[in-house]
Amino acid sequence: MKVPYKFTFVVGAIFVLSATVVSAGKYKTPVAPADYLAKTNPYSVDDLDEFKKATKKIYKGKCKKCHGSEGDGQGSGAEDMDPMPTAFNAPGYLKGKKDGQLFWIIEKGSDGTEMSAFGPGSEANLSEEEIWKLITYIRSKFTN
């Protein structure tokens, strides 16, 4: 059976266009469940002096390799990642994220990326308190 030329052309064009759209699309982090979005950080930047040194150490040990010392997503381990790690210092990025969203990502990780879970029970095993303090530190250091 001979396949009509037009049919082959149309199917081929659809395949090429769909592959282009998929490869050209940017990764979009899923939105956290409502119960996470409703969470509020018990710490503020005013509290940072109490825990800055310990939290800075957590950032250096757990986050810096990918997110970079400047929060630009250009850490030493980020070179071959696809998608690239989030740039916390991108204008408006942190202002547009709820603390509960950030908590969910740190605790659970982010499917489809190299971002693994850092919450209780994970290999990193950060406590909820440490995650909230880390969010406070990241906001204080990288919010534009």
Phi and psi in radians as a Rosetta constraint file:
Dihedral C 1 N 2 CA 2 C 2 CIRCULARHARMONIC -1.634 0.35
Dihedral N 2 CA 2 C 2 N 3 CIRCULARHARMONIC 2.284 0.35
Dihedral C 2 N 3 CA 3 C 3 CIRCULARHARMONIC -1.547 0.35
Dihedral N 3 CA 3 C 3 N 4 CIRCULARHARMONIC 2.266 0.35
Dihedral C 3 N 4 CA 4 C 4 CIRCULARHARMONIC -1.036 0.35
Dihedral N 4 CA 4 C 4 N 5 CIRCULARHARMONIC 2.480 0.35
Dihedral C 4 N 5 CA 5 C 5 CIRCULARHARMONIC -0.993 0.35
Dihedral N 5 CA 5 C 5 N 6 CIRCULARHARMONIC -0.773 0.35
Dihedral C 5 N 6 CA 6 C 6 CIRCULARHARMONIC -1.074 0.35
Dihedral N 6 CA 6 C 6 N 7 CIRCULARHARMONIC -0.721 0.35
Dihedral C 6 N 7 CA 7 C 7 CIRCULARHARMONIC -1.084 0.35
Dihedral N 7 CA 7 C 7 N 8 CIRCULARHARMONIC -0.819 0.35
Dihedral C 7 N 8 CA 8 C 8 CIRCULARHARMONIC -1.062 0.35
Dihedral N 8 CA 8 C 8 N 9 CIRCULARHARMONIC -0.747 0.35
Dihedral C 8 N 9 CA 9 C 9 CIRCULARHARMONIC -1.096 0.35
Dihedral N 9 CA 9 C 9 N 10 CIRCULARHARMONIC -0.807 0.35
Dihedral C 9 N 10 CA 10 C 10 CIRCULARHARMONIC -1.114 0.35
Dihedral N 10 CA 10 C 10 N 11 CIRCULARHARMONIC -0.814 0.35
Dihedral C 10 N 11 CA 11 C 11 CIRCULARHARMONIC -1.084 0.35
Dihedral N 11 CA 11 C 11 N 12 CIRCULARHARMONIC -0.759 0.35
Dihedral C 11 N 12 CA 12 C 12 CIRCULARHARMONIC -1.096 0.35
Dihedral N 12 CA 12 C 12 N 13 CIRCULARHARMONIC -0.739 0.35
Dihedral C 12 N 13 CA 13 C 13 CIRCULARHARMONIC -1.116 0.35
Dihedral N 13 CA 13 C 13 N 14 CIRCULARHARMONIC -0.744 0.35
Dihedral C 13 N 14 CA 14 C 14 CIRCULARHARMONIC -1.074 0.35
Dihedral N 14 CA 14 C 14 N 15 CIRCULARHARMONIC -0.763 0.35
Dihedral C 14 N 15 CA 15 C 15 CIRCULARHARMONIC -1.072 0.35
Dihedral N 15 CA 15 C 15 N 16 CIRCULARHARMONIC -0.832 0.35
Dihedral C 15 N 16 CA 16 C 16 CIRCULARHARMONIC -1.110 0.35
Dihedral N 16 CA 16 C 16 N 17 CIRCULARHARMONIC -0.791 0.35
Dihedral C 16 N 17 CA 17 C 17 CIRCULARHARMONIC -1.139 0.35
Dihedral N 17 CA 17 C 17 N 18 CIRCULARHARMONIC -0.715 0.35
Dihedral C 17 N 18 CA 18 C 18 CIRCULARHARMONIC -1.180 0.35
Dihedral N 18 CA 18 C 18 N 19 CIRCULARHARMONIC -0.653 0.35
Dihedral C 18 N 19 CA 19 C 19 CIRCULARHARMONIC -1.144 0.35
Dihedral N 19 CA 19 C 19 N 20 CIRCULARHARMONIC -0.666 0.35
Dihedral C 19 N 20 CA 20 C 20 CIRCULARHARMONIC -1.152 0.35
Dihedral N 20 CA 20 C 20 N 21 CIRCULARHARMONIC -0.761 0.35
Dihedral C 20 N 21 CA 21 C 21 CIRCULARHARMONIC -1.109 0.35
Dihedral N 21 CA 21 C 21 N 22 CIRCULARHARMONIC -0.760 0.35
Dihedral C 21 N 22 CA 22 C 22 CIRCULARHARMONIC -1.118 0.35
Dihedral N 22 CA 22 C 22 N 23 CIRCULARHARMONIC -0.794 0.35
Dihedral C 22 N 23 CA 23 C 23 CIRCULARHARMONIC -1.279 0.35
Dihedral N 23 CA 23 C 23 N 24 CIRCULARHARMONIC -0.477 0.35
Dihedral C 23 N 24 CA 24 C 24 CIRCULARHARMONIC -1.482 0.35
Dihedral N 24 CA 24 C 24 N 25 CIRCULARHARMONIC -0.282 0.35
Dihedral C 24 N 25 CA 25 C 25 CIRCULARHARMONIC -1.213 0.35
Dihedral N 25 CA 25 C 25 N 26 CIRCULARHARMONIC 2.504 0.35
Dihedral C 25 N 26 CA 26 C 26 CIRCULARHARMONIC -1.510 0.35
Dihedral N 26 CA 26 C 26 N 27 CIRCULARHARMONIC 2.565 0.35
Dihedral C 26 N 27 CA 27 C 27 CIRCULARHARMONIC -1.182 0.35
Dihedral N 27 CA 27 C 27 N 28 CIRCULARHARMONIC 2.407 0.35
Dihedral C 27 N 28 CA 28 C 28 CIRCULARHARMONIC -2.180 0.35
Dihedral N 28 CA 28 C 28 N 29 CIRCULARHARMONIC 2.077 0.35
Dihedral C 28 N 29 CA 29 C 29 CIRCULARHARMONIC -1.133 0.35
Dihedral N 29 CA 29 C 29 N 30 CIRCULARHARMONIC 2.293 0.35
Dihedral C 29 N 30 CA 30 C 30 CIRCULARHARMONIC -1.071 0.35
Dihedral N 30 CA 30 C 30 N 31 CIRCULARHARMONIC 2.665 0.35
Dihedral C 30 N 31 CA 31 C 31 CIRCULARHARMONIC -1.346 0.35
Dihedral N 31 CA 31 C 31 N 32 CIRCULARHARMONIC 2.406 0.35
Dihedral C 31 N 32 CA 32 C 32 CIRCULARHARMONIC -1.105 0.35
Dihedral N 32 CA 32 C 32 N 33 CIRCULARHARMONIC 2.699 0.35
Dihedral C 32 N 33 CA 33 C 33 CIRCULARHARMONIC -1.042 0.35
Dihedral N 33 CA 33 C 33 N 34 CIRCULARHARMONIC 2.716 0.35
Dihedral C 33 N 34 CA 34 C 34 CIRCULARHARMONIC -0.970 0.35
Dihedral N 34 CA 34 C 34 N 35 CIRCULARHARMONIC -0.660 0.35
Dihedral C 34 N 35 CA 35 C 35 CIRCULARHARMONIC -1.144 0.35
Dihedral N 35 CA 35 C 35 N 36 CIRCULARHARMONIC -0.514 0.35
Dihedral C 35 N 36 CA 36 C 36 CIRCULARHARMONIC -1.326 0.35
Dihedral N 36 CA 36 C 36 N 37 CIRCULARHARMONIC -0.757 0.35
Dihedral C 36 N 37 CA 37 C 37 CIRCULARHARMONIC -1.062 0.35
Dihedral N 37 CA 37 C 37 N 38 CIRCULARHARMONIC -0.481 0.35
Dihedral C 37 N 38 CA 38 C 38 CIRCULARHARMONIC -1.394 0.35
Dihedral N 38 CA 38 C 38 N 39 CIRCULARHARMONIC -0.240 0.35
Dihedral C 38 N 39 CA 39 C 39 CIRCULARHARMONIC -1.159 0.35
Dihedral N 39 CA 39 C 39 N 40 CIRCULARHARMONIC 2.546 0.35
Dihedral C 39 N 40 CA 40 C 40 CIRCULARHARMONIC -2.129 0.35
Dihedral N 40 CA 40 C 40 N 41 CIRCULARHARMONIC 2.493 0.35
Dihedral C 40 N 41 CA 41 C 41 CIRCULARHARMONIC -1.261 0.35
Dihedral N 41 CA 41 C 41 N 42 CIRCULARHARMONIC 2.178 0.35
Dihedral C 41 N 42 CA 42 C 42 CIRCULARHARMONIC -1.307 0.35
Dihedral N 42 CA 42 C 42 N 43 CIRCULARHARMONIC -0.115 0.35
Dihedral C 42 N 43 CA 43 C 43 CIRCULARHARMONIC -1.970 0.35
Dihedral N 43 CA 43 C 43 N 44 CIRCULARHARMONIC 2.682 0.35
Dihedral C 43 N 44 CA 44 C 44 CIRCULARHARMONIC -2.257 0.35
Dihedral N 44 CA 44 C 44 N 45 CIRCULARHARMONIC 2.984 0.35
Dihedral C 44 N 45 CA 45 C 45 CIRCULARHARMONIC -1.027 0.35
Dihedral N 45 CA 45 C 45 N 46 CIRCULARHARMONIC -0.506 0.35
Dihedral C 45 N 46 CA 46 C 46 CIRCULARHARMONIC -1.121 0.35
Dihedral N 46 CA 46 C 46 N 47 CIRCULARHARMONIC -0.442 0.35
Dihedral C 46 N 47 CA 47 C 47 CIRCULARHARMONIC -1.504 0.35
Dihedral N 47 CA 47 C 47 N 48 CIRCULARHARMONIC -0.182 0.35
Dihedral C 47 N 48 CA 48 C 48 CIRCULARHARMONIC -0.996 0.35
Dihedral N 48 CA 48 C 48 N 49 CIRCULARHARMONIC -0.624 0.35
Dihedral C 48 N 49 CA 49 C 49 CIRCULARHARMONIC -0.976 0.35
Dihedral N 49 CA 49 C 49 N 50 CIRCULARHARMONIC -0.564 0.35
Dihedral C 49 N 50 CA 50 C 50 CIRCULARHARMONIC -1.170 0.35
Dihedral N 50 CA 50 C 50 N 51 CIRCULARHARMONIC -0.552 0.35
Dihedral C 50 N 51 CA 51 C 51 CIRCULARHARMONIC -2.321 0.35
Dihedral N 51 CA 51 C 51 N 52 CIRCULARHARMONIC 0.192 0.35
Dihedral C 51 N 52 CA 52 C 52 CIRCULARHARMONIC -1.039 0.35
Dihedral N 52 CA 52 C 52 N 53 CIRCULARHARMONIC -0.792 0.35
Dihedral C 52 N 53 CA 53 C 53 CIRCULARHARMONIC -1.067 0.35
Dihedral N 53 CA 53 C 53 N 54 CIRCULARHARMONIC -0.830 0.35
Dihedral C 53 N 54 CA 54 C 54 CIRCULARHARMONIC -1.165 0.35
Dihedral N 54 CA 54 C 54 N 55 CIRCULARHARMONIC -0.667 0.35
Dihedral C 54 N 55 CA 55 C 55 CIRCULARHARMONIC -1.297 0.35
Dihedral N 55 CA 55 C 55 N 56 CIRCULARHARMONIC -0.620 0.35
Dihedral C 55 N 56 CA 56 C 56 CIRCULARHARMONIC -1.050 0.35
Dihedral N 56 CA 56 C 56 N 57 CIRCULARHARMONIC -0.670 0.35
Dihedral C 56 N 57 CA 57 C 57 CIRCULARHARMONIC -1.130 0.35
Dihedral N 57 CA 57 C 57 N 58 CIRCULARHARMONIC -0.699 0.35
Dihedral C 57 N 58 CA 58 C 58 CIRCULARHARMONIC -1.097 0.35
Dihedral N 58 CA 58 C 58 N 59 CIRCULARHARMONIC -0.804 0.35
Dihedral C 58 N 59 CA 59 C 59 CIRCULARHARMONIC -1.025 0.35
Dihedral N 59 CA 59 C 59 N 60 CIRCULARHARMONIC -0.828 0.35
Dihedral C 59 N 60 CA 60 C 60 CIRCULARHARMONIC -1.071 0.35
Dihedral N 60 CA 60 C 60 N 61 CIRCULARHARMONIC -0.689 0.35
Dihedral C 60 N 61 CA 61 C 61 CIRCULARHARMONIC -1.408 0.35
Dihedral N 61 CA 61 C 61 N 62 CIRCULARHARMONIC -0.521 0.35
Dihedral C 61 N 62 CA 62 C 62 CIRCULARHARMONIC -1.994 0.35
Dihedral N 62 CA 62 C 62 N 63 CIRCULARHARMONIC -0.447 0.35
Dihedral C 62 N 63 CA 63 C 63 CIRCULARHARMONIC -2.023 0.35
Dihedral N 63 CA 63 C 63 N 64 CIRCULARHARMONIC -0.635 0.35
Dihedral C 63 N 64 CA 64 C 64 CIRCULARHARMONIC -1.008 0.35
Dihedral N 64 CA 64 C 64 N 65 CIRCULARHARMONIC -0.676 0.35
Dihedral C 64 N 65 CA 65 C 65 CIRCULARHARMONIC -0.974 0.35
Dihedral N 65 CA 65 C 65 N 66 CIRCULARHARMONIC -0.624 0.35
Dihedral C 65 N 66 CA 66 C 66 CIRCULARHARMONIC -1.750 0.35
Dihedral N 66 CA 66 C 66 N 67 CIRCULARHARMONIC -0.839 0.35
Dihedral C 66 N 67 CA 67 C 67 CIRCULARHARMONIC -1.469 0.35
Dihedral N 67 CA 67 C 67 N 68 CIRCULARHARMONIC -0.208 0.35
Dihedral C 67 N 68 CA 68 C 68 CIRCULARHARMONIC 1.446 0.35
Dihedral N 68 CA 68 C 68 N 69 CIRCULARHARMONIC 2.756 0.35
Dihedral C 68 N 69 CA 69 C 69 CIRCULARHARMONIC -1.203 0.35
Dihedral N 69 CA 69 C 69 N 70 CIRCULARHARMONIC -0.396 0.35
Dihedral C 69 N 70 CA 70 C 70 CIRCULARHARMONIC -1.725 0.35
Dihedral N 70 CA 70 C 70 N 71 CIRCULARHARMONIC 0.068 0.35
Dihedral C 70 N 71 CA 71 C 71 CIRCULARHARMONIC 1.209 0.35
Dihedral N 71 CA 71 C 71 N 72 CIRCULARHARMONIC 0.405 0.35
Dihedral C 71 N 72 CA 72 C 72 CIRCULARHARMONIC -1.666 0.35
Dihedral N 72 CA 72 C 72 N 73 CIRCULARHARMONIC 0.080 0.35
Dihedral C 72 N 73 CA 73 C 73 CIRCULARHARMONIC 1.298 0.35
Dihedral N 73 CA 73 C 73 N 74 CIRCULARHARMONIC 0.256 0.35
Dihedral C 73 N 74 CA 74 C 74 CIRCULARHARMONIC -2.020 0.35
Dihedral N 74 CA 74 C 74 N 75 CIRCULARHARMONIC 0.669 0.35
Dihedral C 74 N 75 CA 75 C 75 CIRCULARHARMONIC -1.177 0.35
Dihedral N 75 CA 75 C 75 N 76 CIRCULARHARMONIC 2.942 0.35
Dihedral C 75 N 76 CA 76 C 76 CIRCULARHARMONIC -1.075 0.35
Dihedral N 76 CA 76 C 76 N 77 CIRCULARHARMONIC -0.440 0.35
Dihedral C 76 N 77 CA 77 C 77 CIRCULARHARMONIC -1.645 0.35
Dihedral N 77 CA 77 C 77 N 78 CIRCULARHARMONIC 0.013 0.35
Dihedral C 77 N 78 CA 78 C 78 CIRCULARHARMONIC -1.549 0.35
Dihedral N 78 CA 78 C 78 N 79 CIRCULARHARMONIC -0.212 0.35
Dihedral C 78 N 79 CA 79 C 79 CIRCULARHARMONIC -0.866 0.35
Dihedral N 79 CA 79 C 79 N 80 CIRCULARHARMONIC -0.837 0.35
Dihedral C 79 N 80 CA 80 C 80 CIRCULARHARMONIC -1.772 0.35
Dihedral N 80 CA 80 C 80 N 81 CIRCULARHARMONIC 0.223 0.35
Dihedral C 80 N 81 CA 81 C 81 CIRCULARHARMONIC -1.398 0.35
Dihedral N 81 CA 81 C 81 N 82 CIRCULARHARMONIC 2.464 0.35
Dihedral C 81 N 82 CA 82 C 82 CIRCULARHARMONIC -2.497 0.35
Dihedral N 82 CA 82 C 82 N 83 CIRCULARHARMONIC 1.921 0.35
Dihedral C 82 N 83 CA 83 C 83 CIRCULARHARMONIC -1.314 0.35
Dihedral N 83 CA 83 C 83 N 84 CIRCULARHARMONIC 2.783 0.35
Dihedral C 83 N 84 CA 84 C 84 CIRCULARHARMONIC -1.176 0.35
Dihedral N 84 CA 84 C 84 N 85 CIRCULARHARMONIC 2.683 0.35
Dihedral C 84 N 85 CA 85 C 85 CIRCULARHARMONIC -1.073 0.35
Dihedral N 85 CA 85 C 85 N 86 CIRCULARHARMONIC 2.668 0.35
Dihedral C 85 N 86 CA 86 C 86 CIRCULARHARMONIC -1.058 0.35
Dihedral N 86 CA 86 C 86 N 87 CIRCULARHARMONIC 2.410 0.35
Dihedral C 86 N 87 CA 87 C 87 CIRCULARHARMONIC -1.623 0.35
Dihedral N 87 CA 87 C 87 N 88 CIRCULARHARMONIC 1.798 0.35
Dihedral C 87 N 88 CA 88 C 88 CIRCULARHARMONIC -1.090 0.35
Dihedral N 88 CA 88 C 88 N 89 CIRCULARHARMONIC -0.506 0.35
Dihedral C 88 N 89 CA 89 C 89 CIRCULARHARMONIC -1.513 0.35
Dihedral N 89 CA 89 C 89 N 90 CIRCULARHARMONIC 0.067 0.35
Dihedral C 89 N 90 CA 90 C 90 CIRCULARHARMONIC -1.091 0.35
Dihedral N 90 CA 90 C 90 N 91 CIRCULARHARMONIC 2.331 0.35
Dihedral C 90 N 91 CA 91 C 91 CIRCULARHARMONIC -0.885 0.35
Dihedral N 91 CA 91 C 91 N 92 CIRCULARHARMONIC 2.144 0.35
Dihedral C 91 N 92 CA 92 C 92 CIRCULARHARMONIC 1.431 0.35
Dihedral N 92 CA 92 C 92 N 93 CIRCULARHARMONIC -0.149 0.35
Dihedral C 92 N 93 CA 93 C 93 CIRCULARHARMONIC -1.017 0.35
Dihedral N 93 CA 93 C 93 N 94 CIRCULARHARMONIC -0.992 0.35
Dihedral C 93 N 94 CA 94 C 94 CIRCULARHARMONIC -1.214 0.35
Dihedral N 94 CA 94 C 94 N 95 CIRCULARHARMONIC -0.557 0.35
Dihedral C 94 N 95 CA 95 C 95 CIRCULARHARMONIC -1.117 0.35
Dihedral N 95 CA 95 C 95 N 96 CIRCULARHARMONIC -0.485 0.35
Dihedral C 95 N 96 CA 96 C 96 CIRCULARHARMONIC -1.567 0.35
Dihedral N 96 CA 96 C 96 N 97 CIRCULARHARMONIC 0.035 0.35
Dihedral C 96 N 97 CA 97 C 97 CIRCULARHARMONIC -1.985 0.35
Dihedral N 97 CA 97 C 97 N 98 CIRCULARHARMONIC 2.328 0.35
Dihedral C 97 N 98 CA 98 C 98 CIRCULARHARMONIC -1.327 0.35
Dihedral N 98 CA 98 C 98 N 99 CIRCULARHARMONIC 2.619 0.35
Dihedral C 98 N 99 CA 99 C 99 CIRCULARHARMONIC -1.020 0.35
Dihedral N 99 CA 99 C 99 N 100 CIRCULARHARMONIC -0.643 0.35
Dihedral C 99 N 100 CA 100 C 100 CIRCULARHARMONIC -1.101 0.35
Dihedral N 100 CA 100 C 100 N 101 CIRCULARHARMONIC -0.611 0.35
Dihedral C 100 N 101 CA 101 C 101 CIRCULARHARMONIC -1.132 0.35
Dihedral N 101 CA 101 C 101 N 102 CIRCULARHARMONIC -0.807 0.35
Dihedral C 101 N 102 CA 102 C 102 CIRCULARHARMONIC -1.113 0.35
Dihedral N 102 CA 102 C 102 N 103 CIRCULARHARMONIC -0.713 0.35
Dihedral C 102 N 103 CA 103 C 103 CIRCULARHARMONIC -1.032 0.35
Dihedral N 103 CA 103 C 103 N 104 CIRCULARHARMONIC -0.829 0.35
Dihedral C 103 N 104 CA 104 C 104 CIRCULARHARMONIC -1.038 0.35
Dihedral N 104 CA 104 C 104 N 105 CIRCULARHARMONIC -0.769 0.35
Dihedral C 104 N 105 CA 105 C 105 CIRCULARHARMONIC -1.137 0.35
Dihedral N 105 CA 105 C 105 N 106 CIRCULARHARMONIC -0.796 0.35
Dihedral C 105 N 106 CA 106 C 106 CIRCULARHARMONIC -1.153 0.35
Dihedral N 106 CA 106 C 106 N 107 CIRCULARHARMONIC -0.767 0.35
Dihedral C 106 N 107 CA 107 C 107 CIRCULARHARMONIC -1.189 0.35
Dihedral N 107 CA 107 C 107 N 108 CIRCULARHARMONIC -0.808 0.35
Dihedral C 107 N 108 CA 108 C 108 CIRCULARHARMONIC -1.741 0.35
Dihedral N 108 CA 108 C 108 N 109 CIRCULARHARMONIC -0.306 0.35
Dihedral C 108 N 109 CA 109 C 109 CIRCULARHARMONIC 1.515 0.35
Dihedral N 109 CA 109 C 109 N 110 CIRCULARHARMONIC -3.062 0.35
Dihedral C 109 N 110 CA 110 C 110 CIRCULARHARMONIC -2.376 0.35
Dihedral N 110 CA 110 C 110 N 111 CIRCULARHARMONIC 1.880 0.35
Dihedral C 110 N 111 CA 111 C 111 CIRCULARHARMONIC -0.974 0.35
Dihedral N 111 CA 111 C 111 N 112 CIRCULARHARMONIC 2.485 0.35
Dihedral C 111 N 112 CA 112 C 112 CIRCULARHARMONIC 1.465 0.35
Dihedral N 112 CA 112 C 112 N 113 CIRCULARHARMONIC 0.100 0.35
Dihedral C 112 N 113 CA 113 C 113 CIRCULARHARMONIC -2.345 0.35
Dihedral N 113 CA 113 C 113 N 114 CIRCULARHARMONIC 3.113 0.35
Dihedral C 113 N 114 CA 114 C 114 CIRCULARHARMONIC -1.477 0.35
Dihedral N 114 CA 114 C 114 N 115 CIRCULARHARMONIC -0.040 0.35
Dihedral C 114 N 115 CA 115 C 115 CIRCULARHARMONIC -1.285 0.35
Dihedral N 115 CA 115 C 115 N 116 CIRCULARHARMONIC 1.862 0.35
Dihedral C 115 N 116 CA 116 C 116 CIRCULARHARMONIC -1.601 0.35
Dihedral N 116 CA 116 C 116 N 117 CIRCULARHARMONIC 2.953 0.35
Dihedral C 116 N 117 CA 117 C 117 CIRCULARHARMONIC -1.209 0.35
Dihedral N 117 CA 117 C 117 N 118 CIRCULARHARMONIC 2.440 0.35
Dihedral C 117 N 118 CA 118 C 118 CIRCULARHARMONIC -2.103 0.35
Dihedral N 118 CA 118 C 118 N 119 CIRCULARHARMONIC 0.022 0.35
Dihedral C 118 N 119 CA 119 C 119 CIRCULARHARMONIC -1.378 0.35
Dihedral N 119 CA 119 C 119 N 120 CIRCULARHARMONIC -3.066 0.35
Dihedral C 119 N 120 CA 120 C 120 CIRCULARHARMONIC -0.945 0.35
Dihedral N 120 CA 120 C 120 N 121 CIRCULARHARMONIC 2.338 0.35
Dihedral C 120 N 121 CA 121 C 121 CIRCULARHARMONIC 1.549 0.35
Dihedral N 121 CA 121 C 121 N 122 CIRCULARHARMONIC -0.210 0.35
Dihedral C 121 N 122 CA 122 C 122 CIRCULARHARMONIC -1.437 0.35
Dihedral N 122 CA 122 C 122 N 123 CIRCULARHARMONIC 3.075 0.35
Dihedral C 122 N 123 CA 123 C 123 CIRCULARHARMONIC -1.062 0.35
Dihedral N 123 CA 123 C 123 N 124 CIRCULARHARMONIC -0.693 0.35
Dihedral C 123 N 124 CA 124 C 124 CIRCULARHARMONIC -1.261 0.35
Dihedral N 124 CA 124 C 124 N 125 CIRCULARHARMONIC -0.612 0.35
Dihedral C 124 N 125 CA 125 C 125 CIRCULARHARMONIC 0.937 0.35
Dihedral N 125 CA 125 C 125 N 126 CIRCULARHARMONIC 0.770 0.35
Dihedral C 125 N 126 CA 126 C 126 CIRCULARHARMONIC -1.263 0.35
Dihedral N 126 CA 126 C 126 N 127 CIRCULARHARMONIC 2.420 0.35
Dihedral C 126 N 127 CA 127 C 127 CIRCULARHARMONIC -1.313 0.35
Dihedral N 127 CA 127 C 127 N 128 CIRCULARHARMONIC 2.877 0.35
Dihedral C 127 N 128 CA 128 C 128 CIRCULARHARMONIC -1.025 0.35
Dihedral N 128 CA 128 C 128 N 129 CIRCULARHARMONIC -0.711 0.35
Dihedral C 128 N 129 CA 129 C 129 CIRCULARHARMONIC -1.057 0.35
Dihedral N 129 CA 129 C 129 N 130 CIRCULARHARMONIC -0.767 0.35
Dihedral C 129 N 130 CA 130 C 130 CIRCULARHARMONIC -1.130 0.35
Dihedral N 130 CA 130 C 130 N 131 CIRCULARHARMONIC -0.655 0.35
Dihedral C 130 N 131 CA 131 C 131 CIRCULARHARMONIC -1.120 0.35
Dihedral N 131 CA 131 C 131 N 132 CIRCULARHARMONIC -0.789 0.35
Dihedral C 131 N 132 CA 132 C 132 CIRCULARHARMONIC -1.082 0.35
Dihedral N 132 CA 132 C 132 N 133 CIRCULARHARMONIC -0.728 0.35
Dihedral C 132 N 133 CA 133 C 133 CIRCULARHARMONIC -1.136 0.35
Dihedral N 133 CA 133 C 133 N 134 CIRCULARHARMONIC -0.662 0.35
Dihedral C 133 N 134 CA 134 C 134 CIRCULARHARMONIC -1.115 0.35
Dihedral N 134 CA 134 C 134 N 135 CIRCULARHARMONIC -0.735 0.35
Dihedral C 134 N 135 CA 135 C 135 CIRCULARHARMONIC -1.066 0.35
Dihedral N 135 CA 135 C 135 N 136 CIRCULARHARMONIC -0.746 0.35
Dihedral C 135 N 136 CA 136 C 136 CIRCULARHARMONIC -1.073 0.35
Dihedral N 136 CA 136 C 136 N 137 CIRCULARHARMONIC -0.774 0.35
Dihedral C 136 N 137 CA 137 C 137 CIRCULARHARMONIC -1.090 0.35
Dihedral N 137 CA 137 C 137 N 138 CIRCULARHARMONIC -0.841 0.35
Dihedral C 137 N 138 CA 138 C 138 CIRCULARHARMONIC -1.038 0.35
Dihedral N 138 CA 138 C 138 N 139 CIRCULARHARMONIC -0.792 0.35
Dihedral C 138 N 139 CA 139 C 139 CIRCULARHARMONIC -1.070 0.35
Dihedral N 139 CA 139 C 139 N 140 CIRCULARHARMONIC -0.732 0.35
Dihedral C 139 N 140 CA 140 C 140 CIRCULARHARMONIC -1.189 0.35
Dihedral N 140 CA 140 C 140 N 141 CIRCULARHARMONIC -0.601 0.35
Dihedral C 140 N 141 CA 141 C 141 CIRCULARHARMONIC -1.512 0.35
Dihedral N 141 CA 141 C 141 N 142 CIRCULARHARMONIC -0.582 0.35
Dihedral C 141 N 142 CA 142 C 142 CIRCULARHARMONIC -2.088 0.35
Dihedral N 142 CA 142 C 142 N 143 CIRCULARHARMONIC -0.053 0.35
Dihedral C 142 N 143 CA 143 C 143 CIRCULARHARMONIC -1.216 0.35
Dihedral N 143 CA 143 C 143 N 144 CIRCULARHARMONIC 2.223 0.35
